[in-house]
């Protein structure tokens, strides 16, 4: 990351005449933004330091959204990223569609982590930002939901983010305007893949069914049925894996 922060700034004056360099810089900024919201404190701090070195030159070169990122990141002490104080400022960037997917990925890692303080702080920052920045704007909320589903589709071949994604979806469905959107045309297993459906805990779906009364994208009773009758990868059951239901 230090090498990236040292290499790109001298090249950025050429970026307006080099679309590939412009795209590479934007990709580097998005990757660093994702890591600035992830669960490891030293990684958040290192990513913020990288952004603070890259963003002034990126903004001067006209890299898309570099000025918005700079306003949220630059000028802040690096310890604010490790001690979680910077999370609300990062979450506020959710208003920019191009930043939603990397932000959601970083926040999802934090929300689904084992550190309860981090999980709570990240969840509160994300939910509050969505409410304040997107409010009841249906088009904006649908765009955010599309970003979440795009992230889910990218992760469908592995189970690393399965539970964190479920927790993040539950957070957004219970505390933001996403709960009032109509159900999309495609079904849940088409969005996330049969392999992940098999990994989703039925207990979490039942808790959602008990706690939410408003229309949601993932209607809880339907979700519970999907967990019961959809195809799933063959597994070797253990004595403790049999459902009491």
Secondary structure, 3 states (H helix, E strand, C coil): CHHHHHHHHHHHCCHHHCHHHHHHHHHHHHHHHHHHCCCCHHHHHHHHHHHHHHHHHHHHCCCCCHHHHHHHHCCCCCHHHHCCCCHHHHHHHHHCHHHHHHHHHHHHHHHCCCCHHHHHHHHHHHHHHHHHHCCCCHHHHHHHHHHHHHHHHHCCCCCCCHHHHHHHHHHHHHHCHHHHCCCCCCCHHHHHCHHHHCCCCHHHHHHHHHHCCCCCCCCHHHHHHHHHHCCCCCCCCCHHHCCCC
